[in-house]
Amino acid sequence: QVQLVESGGGSVQAGGSLRLSCVASGYTSSSNSMAFMAWFRQAPGKEREGVAAINTRDGNSFYANSVKGRFTISQDNAKITVYLQMNSLKPEDAAMYYCAASKGIVGWVFGENAYNYWGQGTQVTVSS
């Protein structure tokens, strides 16, 4: 049973930084590792949106326009932890952040239906 556990959320002032982590467990070898991992977020009253994604096989990363240049997605060498470094945070970045993983190649990296596994989320609060 694959599980994703996020951590690193918290409260910061605008302009501050946070690093989110997502640890994946439940598979035993690199051949079973996820092909794509991504971060989504959902603010109260809004739809969930994709923020950043990474192809774990080649390391290519993808970003929503709203976070380009401020957020960086990365993975560890074992490809079981994905990070989201968030810099220059804005109040509009406040949301519950979710980690997602896909076993296969995805067509649209921010399409929720492409992802097989989801974490429970970690809250990010940004005060102005």
C-alpha positions in Angstrom: 0.0 0.0 0.0 1.7 3.2 -1.2 1.4 6.1 1.3 2.5 9.7 0.9 3.1 11.7 4.1 3.7 15.5 3.8 5.4 17.7 6.4 6.9 21.1 6.6 3.9 23.3 6.6 3.5 26.2 9.0 2.9 29.9 9.3 5.2 32.5 7.8 5.1 36.2 7.0 4.9 37.3 3.4 8.3 37.1 1.8 9.3 34.2 4.0 10.2 30.6 3.0 9.1 27.1 3.8 10.2 23.7 2.6 7.6 21.0 2.3 8.6 17.3 2.2 6.6 14.3 0.9 7.9 10.9 1.9 6.6 8.0 -0.1 6.5 4.5 1.3 5.0 1.1 0.4 7.1 0.1 -2.5 10.3 -1.7 -2.3 12.4 -1.0 -5.3 13.2 1.7 -7.8 11.4 -0.2 -10.5 8.2 0.4 -8.5 8.9 4.0 -7.9 6.4 6.6 -9.0 6.9 8.1 -12.4 5.6 11.5 -11.6 5.2 13.3 -8.3 3.5 16.6 -7.8 2.3 19.2 -5.3 -1.2 20.6 -5.4 -2.8 23.1 -3.2 -6.3 24.1 -2.2 -7.3 27.3 -0.5 -10.7 27.7 1.2 -13.5 28.2 -1.3 -11.2 27.4 -4.3 -10.5 24.4 -6.5 -7.4 22.4 -6.0 -4.7 23.4 -8.4 -1.4 22.0 -9.4 1.7 23.9 -8.2 4.7 21.9 -9.3 5.5 18.5 -10.6 8.5 16.4 -11.4 9.3 13.5 -13.7 11.1 11.2 -11.3 12.9 9.4 -14.1 14.6 12.3 -15.8 14.2 15.1 -13.2 12.3 17.4 -15.5 10.2 19.8 -13.4 7.0 21.8 -14.2 5.5 24.8 -12.5 2.3 26.7 -12.4 2.8 30.3 -13.7 1.9 31.7 -10.3 4.9 30.1 -8.6 7.5 30.1 -11.3 10.8 31.6 -10.0 9.7 31.3 -6.4 9.1 27.5 -5.9 11.4 24.7 -6.6 10.5 21.0 -6.7 13.2 18.4 -6.1 13.7 14.8 -5.2 16.2 12.8 -3.2 18.5 10.3 -4.9 16.4 7.4 -3.7 13.4 9.0 -5.3 11.2 8.4 -2.3 11.1 12.0 -1.0 10.0 15.0 -2.9 10.5 18.5 -1.7 8.9 21.8 -2.4 11.0 24.8 -1.6 8.8 27.9 -1.4 10.4 31.3 -1.3 9.1 34.8 -1.4 5.8 33.5 -0.1 2.7 35.6 -0.7 -0.6 35.6 1.1 -2.2 34.1 -1.9 0.1 31.0 -1.5 -1.8 30.1 1.7 -3.5 26.8 1.3 -3.5 23.2 2.2 -0.7 21.6 0.1 -1.0 18.0 -1.1 1.5 15.6 -2.4 0.5 13.3 -5.3 2.1 10.5 -7.1 1.5 8.7 -10.4 2.7 5.2 -11.3 2.8 6.1 -15.0 3.6 8.9 -17.3 1.1 11.6 -17.2 -0.2 13.7 -20.1 -1.0 16.9 -18.2 1.1 17.1 -15.1 -1.5 19.2 -13.3 -4.4 16.9 -14.1 -5.6 15.5 -10.8 -7.0 12.3 -12.4 -3.5 11.3 -13.5 -2.4 10.7 -9.9 -3.0 7.5 -8.2 -1.9 8.4 -4.7 -2.5 11.4 -2.5 -1.2 12.5 0.9 -3.3 14.0 3.7 -2.0 17.5 3.2 0.0 20.1 5.1 -1.2 23.6 5.9 0.6 26.7 4.8 -0.4 30.0 6.2 1.1 33.3 5.0 0.4 36.5 6.8 0.8 39.9 5.2 
